[in-house]
């Protein structure tokens, strides 16, 4: 897919907006609820990324544009070692694109399906890394709402990264979320309760419940409750009331105690912050700074000699896809040359209007550019501060110093 015959990397103007032409498409590696993912290489820097692309027309037809925009908006403000971070977003006539960290270790669902046995030590480190990520999201008022093995990717060394923010929500202050969102087997009791009787709503503890379910599944190979996507909600609530979770007698007492506290049905009593986790006896020996720096060796390291994903994605993209990505350039050129002909007007008026709205409201993002601007601002701020300090020492007006600070803060 997309062979590049030039040995010399092209030079792009750093003020030019990043677009599809800046990337070489290498191969398809997955598909989500409303997008596909492929490995790409940025032509100028040779850096590798994962690129998620979503067809605009399909998103409009399925009423998913709002989710895409929300995910983009949330991800632009995030940067953490245990998240899948956004680098670029851009669009063309057909698709919306998000370019993110490339993690070649596969997701935890894939490894469960490959019958990988995760040791307690491996799961303990995952819990700590994910706790740091959840605490970070909490600081930004974000509830992820879909923590599960499918949305936890491993890097080549085996560290975890949370992905997929398309049903995440932002809550301010004491605000609660109230919509039914998530994947049933991983959803906390209070989410179902809101759906049934309105309830008081729910907040960050729902993600910590999902973390408990995920950790249990990694250790045992199945989940603590027999819940599936088709299980009726009243049946699920009844399960929570009458069924007891069985913990393996082979697990150490500390792990069992921790899982019990994560799987506490009452959100008020559930472990649901980094502080709660750090005060758990089982995690008392953890060096949290070392965890954050990825200085601890994971108990499971993915196979480096293979791509840890289902190979059929590549075949589908090459053979079954009616608008394959690697033929996009030719296809768009042909469409543009037909501009103004009746073919181009065949879309109904409403859809055309929606596509135009998406085009106008889509947010373009470039983390490289943002970092350059921040560096420049900070250098300017440092220079201003130094000048101001010199003036103050010369007995000049202090207003200059406060002016410099306000400029530094607003950048």
Buried (B, 14 or more C-beta within 10 A) or exposed (E): BBEEEEEEEEEBEEEEEBBBEBBBBBBBBBBBEBBBBBBBBBBBEEEBBBBBBBBBBEBBEEEBBEBBBBBBBBBBEBEBBBBBBBBBBBBBEBBBBBBBBBBBBBBBBBBBEEEBEBEBBBBBBBBBBBBBBBBBBBEEBBBBBBBBBBBBBBBBEBBBBBBBBBBBBBBEEEEEBBEEBBBBBBBBBBBBBBBEEEBEBBBBBBBBBBBBBBBBBBBBEEBBBEBEEEBEBEEBBEBBEEEEBEBEEEBEEBBBBBBEBBBBEEBEEBBBBBEBBBEBEBBEEBEBEEBBEBEBEBBBBBEEEEBBBBEEBBEBBBEEBEEBBBEBEEBBEEBEEEEEEEEEEEEEEEBEEBBEEBEEEBEEBBBBBEEEEEEEBEEBBEEBBEEBEEBEEEEEEEEBBEEBBEBBEEE
